[in-house]
Amino acid sequence: MNKLNGRCFCGAVRLQVTGDVIRALHCHCESCRRATSSAVGSFFTVRREDAVLQGESLRFCSSSPGVRRGFCAHCGSPMSYESDERPTEIDLYIASLVDATDITIDGHSYWNERVPWLHVADDLPKDL
C-alpha cells in the first residue's frame, strides 16, 4: 500500500493517497493537453475512496460530458480527472506529488492525438 502526498503550485490544494496505484500513463489526448497547457498529461490512477483532495480553493469544471476536472482556483494547477465511465477511480497528476519515485509509467494513451513536435524515445506501449 502506498502513501502519496501532493499539492498544487501554491499549496492551497493538497492531496493524499493511501492505496495502490492502478496504472500510470502519459496521456496525449487534446483535452488533457489543453487542461494542462503541455504536450502530454502524466497521471496515475487510484481507487476514488483511496484519494483525498482538499483545500478551500479546490474547484471543479466539466470539461466534456461525464468528465470532471479538479484544479486550484488560486494558482490554476490541474489536480484531478474523474469520469462517469470509471466511477470508482480517480486520476491524479504525477507532477503534483511531493515524491513520485515509486510511480512507474505503464504506457501512452491516445498516442494518435500526440503533437507532432514531441519526440518520444521510450519503449513503453502506445495507445493503452
Residue pairs with C-beta under 8 A, 6 or more apart in sequence:
1 18
1 19
1 20
2 17
2 18
2 19
2 20
2 21
2 102
3 16
3 17
3 18
4 15
4 16
4 17
4 97
4 98
4 99
4 102
5 14
5 15
5 16
5 17
5 97
5 98
5 99
6 14
6 15
6 16
6 92
6 93
6 96
6 97
6 98
7 13
7 14
7 15
7 96
7 98
8 14
8 55
8 57
8 71
8 72
8 74
8 75
8 77
8 79
8 96
9 72
9 75
9 76
9 77
10 57
10 72
10 74
10 75
10 77
12 55
12 56
12 57
12 72
12 74
12 75
13 53
13 54
13 55
13 57
13 58
13 70
13 71
13 72
13 77
13 79
14 53
14 54
14 55
15 51
15 52
15 53
15 54
15 79
15 80
15 92
15 96
16 51
16 52
17 46
17 50
17 51
17 52
17 92
18 50
19 46
19 47
19 49
19 50
19 51
20 46
20 50
21 44
21 45
21 46
21 102
21 103
22 44
22 45
22 46
22 47
22 89
23 44
23 45
23 106
23 128
24 42
24 43
24 44
24 45
24 94
24 103
24 104
24 105
24 106
25 42
25 43
25 45
25 105
25 106
25 107
25 108
25 109
25 128
26 40
26 41
26 42
26 105
26 107
26 108
26 109
26 120
26 124
27 40
27 41
27 42
27 43
27 108
27 109
27 110
28 39
28 40
28 108
28 109
28 110
28 111
28 112
28 113
28 114
28 115
29 41
29 109
29 110
29 113
30 113
31 63
31 64
31 67
32 40
32 41
32 43
32 81
32 110
33 39
33 40
33 41
33 113
33 115
35 41
35 63
35 69
35 78
35 81
36 78
36 93
39 114
39 115
39 117
39 118
40 114
40 118
41 78
41 93
42 93
42 94
42 95
42 105
43 81
43 91
43 92
43 93
43 94
44 91
44 92
44 94
44 103
45 86
45 89
45 90
45 91
45 92
46 89
46 90
46 92
47 88
47 89
47 90
48 82
48 87
48 88
48 89
48 90
49 88
51 80
51 90
51 92
53 70
53 79
53 80
53 92
55 72
57 72
57 73
57 74
58 70
58 71
58 72
58 73
58 79
59 70
59 71
59 72
59 73
60 68
60 69
60 70
60 71
61 68
61 69
61 71
62 68
62 69
63 69
66 83
66 84
66 85
67 81
67 82
67 83
67 84
68 81
68 82
68 83
69 78
69 80
69 81
69 82
70 78
70 79
70 80
70 81
70 82
71 77
71 78
71 79
72 79
77 96
78 93
79 92
79 93
79 96
80 90
80 91
80 92
80 93
81 90
81 91
81 92
82 89
82 90
82 91
83 89
94 100
94 103
97 103
105 124
106 124
106 125
106 128
107 124
107 125
107 126
107 127
107 128
108 114
108 120
108 124
108 125
108 126
108 127
108 128
109 127
109 128
110 127
111 126
111 127
112 127
114 120
